[in-house]
Amino acid sequence: MSEERRIDYFSAIVLILSIIALVMLLIGPFGGLDIPLYSWNGFSCLYCEYSTILDYIMQVFIVILLILQIVMAINNLIPQPFIREDSPVGFLGTSMFGIISSILIWGFAIIGLISFGVTYEYTDWWMDIGFYGPVVAGLISMILYILKHLNKI
């Protein structure tokens, strides 16, 4: 008798959101600032010159966590997952790992933003696409993983 596997829509949405957030962080600036002396804008990103040490480190951590979320979402979508939901990953199941990694993505983005804002508080600064992508994806992923954990899908 063949076992029919249900499609995990939560993991599919998390996969799409994580890929979009990763692309937004890799190609877009995390934050920007106005440099009034030279009348131009500076940006903080993984390859920009106005990144602070802490917000650069937070961006690297976010990239690592997004890649881990992509791997876990793919794991939940393949027919024979290498990590099952009921087997603990260390002491966590995949849903709890997703919840914690989503919270960490959100927290690291906020810490990076605070570092950037405090460093450039003397000028006008703003959040950019590299910040909004991980924050929105982390928040929605956290909600989806909580629902998945509560429903035991």
N, C-alpha and C positions, 0 to 999 in steps of 0.2 A: 504494500500500500504506500503510495507516495504522500509525503507530508507537504501540505500546501503552506507556503510562507506568505504572510501578509506584508504588504508594503508599509514601511515605517515613514509616514508623511512628515512627522516631526523631524526626523533625521534628514530627510530630503530638504526641508526648508532651512534647517541649520546649516547644511552643506552649502546651499546657495548663498545664504547670508554671510557665511564665513569667507567664502571665495570673494564675494563682492567687497567685504570689509578689508580683506587682505590686499586686493587690488587697489582700493582707495587709499590705504595706508602706504603702499609701496610707490604709487605714482603721484600721489597728491601731497601737498604740504599739510603738516599737523597743525600749524598755527602760522599766523603772519603778523608783521608789525610794520608800522609806518615809520620811516626814518626821515624826519623833517629836515635835517641838515642837508641831505642830498636829494630830497624829493623823490624817493623811491621806496619800494616795499622790500622787506626782508622776510624770509620764510624759515620755519623750522621743519625739517623732514629728515629722513634717513641719509640724505646726501646734500643737505643744505648747510650753509655756513652759520646761520643764526640759531642752531640748536644748542640748548644747554646740555650739560652732561647728563643730568637726571632725566630730562624729557627724551633724550636720545636712548638712554638705557630702557626707559619705559616703553618706547616704540619697539625696541628689539624684543622685549618680553612679550608685547602684544603680538608681534609677528609669530613668535614661537607658540604662543597659546592658540592663535588662530589656525596654525598648521596642525596642532594637536586636535583641535576641534574638527578640522576637515578629515583627519585620519579616523577619528572616532565616528563621525557621521558616515564615512565610507564603510567602516567596519559594521555599522548597524544596517547598512543597505545591502551588503553582499549576502548571497545565499548561505554560505558557511562562514559566519563571523569568527575571527581569530580570538576575540574577547566577547564572551557572552554577557548578557545583561545580568543574569543571576550569579555569575561568578565574579568575585571581587577583584578589582584591579588594585593590588595592594590591599587596602581595606575599603575601597570604593567600588560601586558598580558604575557602569558607563553613564547612567543618568546623573548620579551624584558627582562624577568627574565633570560632566558637562555643566552642571550648576555651579560648581566651584570655579571652573575655568572661565565661565561667563562673568561671574562676579569679579574675578581677578582682572579680566580684560577691562571691565568697566572701571575698576579701581585704579589700574595702571594708567588708563587714559586720563582720569581725574588728577592723579599725582603728576603726570607729565604736564598737564595743562596748568596746574598750580605752579610748578617749577618755571614754566615758560612765562607765565603772567607775573610772577614775583620778580624774575630777572629783568623783564622789560616793562616794568610798571611805570617807568618814566615817559613812555610813549604810548600811542594808541596801538593796541594789539587785539587780535581776534582769533577765534577758533576756525579751523578750516576743514576740508574734506577728510583729511587723514585722522582727524579727531572724531568727526561725526560718524564716519563709517563704523569704526570699532565700537563706539558707544551705543549706537542704535542696534547693531548686530549683537552686541553683548547683552543688551537688555532684552531683545526679542528672543534670543537663544536661551537666556536664563528662564524666561517665562515658558518657553516650549519644553525645556528640560524638566521644569517643575511639574508641568502638566503630564509629561511622559512618566515621570517618577510616581505621581499620584495615581495615574491610570495603569501603571505597570505594563506598558506596551512593550 
